[in-house]
Amino acid sequence: MIGYVSADKNELKVRELADYNACYCGLCKSISSRYGQVARLTLSYDCAFIAMLVCGLNGERAAKKQGCVYKPLAKKRIIAEDSPSFQFAADLEIALAYYKLADDWNDEKKLMALFEKAGLYASFKKLNMLSRQLGNIVKDGIYALSKLEKEKCGEIDAVANTFAKILGDAAYFAPLNDEKQKKVLSHVLYSIGRWVYLCDAWDDRKKDEKSGSYNPFVICGKQHDDANASFLLNNALNKAIDAYDLIEIKTHKGVLDNIMYIGCVAKTKEVLGGKHEQSL
């Protein structure tokens, strides 16, 4: 994914920051153990959030000191132990990364996407063995999104909702015993997915306009000014928060609350303020 769903580390307590880092590293370890070292390059804060959220619903907190292959000289750190929650997030990470790269190559013939897709091919084959149904959900969703982009769809809700549906449907494969929890998790991830897509589109609109790449805000032109973009982004995030408020978080609540109530709110203000654009 893109990395918009992250905590405001300055607002985390010391223990919460350690908890956050432990889950992020735990997802990295899980990706490595299931898909190999190259697959670790797909790691994102978005799927780390999903892993932590599912862990929180299941009441998982187990962690132990481990080393990191990328920092062999560093001291061992506390890392969350592998579990079905992390494995679910790892599968989702690989599926999203692979099918997005495949789409970039098929639609825009980006050579870098082809090389990166080839690098993930072994992981893709393993995904089909470990979680084919989840992979198919992502594949169908990316295909539907690609179809809208090829048609130069100017309905922002249509494209944002199509991406959102991928995450919403994926939630039903989360390792949760309570079906009601899965349903509410689906609402959370759907709205988060919609928010992520809108943030990314608004963030990249000037760059995409220059390159000729598809962007629904560019297609719409002046129909969507700063005020309308602000409404869309904040509305999507507010719906995600409303759904999040309905679930019982057993562990990691401090970090998850930070992400939802502080981190994502700050990221929305940053994107609407154009800080990302200035760095392009």
N, C-alpha and C positions, 0 to 999 in steps of 0.2 A: 504494500500500500504506500501511502504518501508521507506519513509522519506527522499529521496535524494533531492527532489525538495523544497528547502528552501532558505530563504534570508540570506545574510551576514549581520547580525544585526549591526555589527560594522560600516558598511557603510551607515546605514539608519539614516536619520534625526529624531529628537525626535518625530515630528508629524507622520512621516512615520512608525516609530516603534510602536506608539500607534495604528495606522491604521492596521498594520499587526497583532498585538495582538488582536485587536477588531474583525477582521475577523476570526482568529483562534478560539477565544472563541465563536464567533457567530456560527461557524460550530458545535462546541461541543454542544451548546444549541439546535441547530436544530436537531442534532442526538438524543439528549435526549428527545425532545418533540415528535419526530416521532417514536422513537424506544425504549425508556426507558433508565434508568441509566446504565445498563450493556453495552449497545451498545456504550457508550461513550469511552470505552476502545479501540475501533477500530480507533479512531481519528488519523489522520496523517497529516503531513505538505503537502504531495502531493495533497490530496483532498482539503486542505485549499487553496492551490494555485489555484486549479480548481474553487473553489467557488469564490475566489477573482477575477479571470480572467473573469468569467461570469458576476459578479457584475460590473466589469470595463467596459464590453461591453454594459451593460444595463444602465450604469450611476448611479448605486446605491451607496449611501454613508451613509444612515441613521443609527444612533447608539445612544445608551442611556446608562446611568449608571445602572449596575445590579450587583447583588451578585453572588458568585460562590458556589455551593453546596459542592465542594471539599475544599474550603477555606472559611469556614463560618465566621472566625474571621477577615478576611482581609477586607480592605475597598472596597466598590463597585468600579468597574472599567468600562471603556467605552467598550461596547460590541455591535457588529453589530446586528441589528434587523433581525429577521427571514424573509425570502423571498423565492420565487421560486428558486432563484439561489442557496441559501444555501440548500434548500430541495433536489435539483438535486444532489448536491455534497454529501449530507448525504445518499441518496439512492445509489449512486455509491459506497461510502465507505462501506456500509453494504453488498452490492452485492459482491464486491471484497473480503472482509474479509470472508464472509460465504463460498463462493464457493472455495476459496483457502484452507480454513480449511477442507472442505469436500474432496478436492482433496488430501491433505496431509494424511488424514485418510485412504482414499480408496487405495492410492498408497503405502504409507510407514507405515501404521498402527501406526502413532504417537499418543500415548495416550493423550498427551496434546492437540493435534488438535481435538480429539474426545470430550474432556471436553469443550474446548472453543467453538466448533461447537454446542454442546448441549446448552451452555449458550446463543448462538445467535439464537437459533431455533425460539423463539417467534418473534424476529426481522425479521427473514427470512419469517415467515408466513405473517407478516405485509407488508414486501416488495412486496410480491406477490399480495397484495391488492392495494398497493399504486403505484407501478411501475413495473408491471410484465414484460413488454416488455424490459425495461432496464435490469432487472434481467436475462432475457433469453439471452440477448446479452452477458452478462458477463459469464453466465453458459456455453454457447456454446463455447466461447473463451477459457475459462479455460479447457474445455473438449478437445478441439483441441490441446492446449498446452500440456496437460497431455499425449495425444496420441503420440506426437512427443518425449516427454521425455521417455515414455515406450519403444519406438523404438530406444532409444539411438541416436537420431538424431545428427549428427555431423556438420550440416549446420547451422552455427550461425545465418545467415540472416533469415532462415526459422523460428526458434524458437523466435527470437527477434521480427520479424514482426508479428508473431501470437499474442504475447502479445500486441504489439503496436496497432493491429487492434481492440482489445477490447476497448481501450480508444478512438481511432478514430471513431469507430461506436457509442460509447456512446455519443459523442458530439452532435449527431443529436437529442438527447432527451433533450438537454439544453434548458432552457426557453428563447430563442432568437426569435424575430419576423422576423429578416432578415435572409433568407436562405443562402445568400452569407456569412454572418458572421458564420453561422453554418459550412459551408464548410471549411472556413479558420481555424476555431476553431478545426475542425476535423484533419486538417493537423498538427496543433500545438500539439494537444494531441497525435496523432499517433507518431510523432517524439520524443516527451517527453517520451512516453511509451517505445519506442525502446531504448532510452538512459537509462532509469531506469533499464530495463531488462539487458542491457549490463553492466552497472555499478555493478549491484548486482551479476551477474555471474562472472565478473572479480574479484570483491571484495572477493567472497566466494570460489574461485577456489581451494585454498590449503586446506581449511576446508572440502570442498566437496570431494576432492581427498582422504583425510584420512578416511572419513566416508563412501565413496562409493556412495554418493548421485549424482544424475545426474547434470552435468554441461557441457555445450557445449564446453567451453574452455578446459576442461579436456579431453573430447572425442577427440578433435582435436589435443591435445598434442602440439608439437613444431611448428605445422603449424601456430599457433597464438602466437607470442612472444609479448613483451612489445610494440614494434613499431606498430604491426598490431592492437593490442588492442587500442592503442592511436588513431589510424586512425578511427577505428569503433566508439569509444565513441565520439570523437570530430566531426566526420561527422554527427552523429545522432543529436548532440546538435546544430550544425550549421544549420541543416535543420529546427530544431524547432525554432531557432532564426529568420531564413529567413521568416518562416510562421508568426511568431509573429509580425514581422515588417510590415506585410500587413494589420493588423487589427487596428481599431481606438479605443484606450483605452480612455474612458471618465472619469473614476475615478480610484483611486488606482495606477495610472501610475508609480509614483515614486517607490513604493514597487515592482510592477510587473517587472519594468525595472531592479531593483536590483536583483530579483530572476533570471531572464533570462540572464542578461549580467555579473553578478558578482557571485551570489550564486551558480548557476549550473556550471559555469566555474571553480570556486574554488573547488567544489565538484569533478569535473572530475580530476583535478590535484591531489587532495587528494587520490582518489581511485587508480589512476595510480601510485601514489607514494608509495602506500602500507601502508598508515597510519592505515587503518582499520585492515589490516592483523596483524599488530604488536600487536594489542590489544586483539587478539583472545587467 
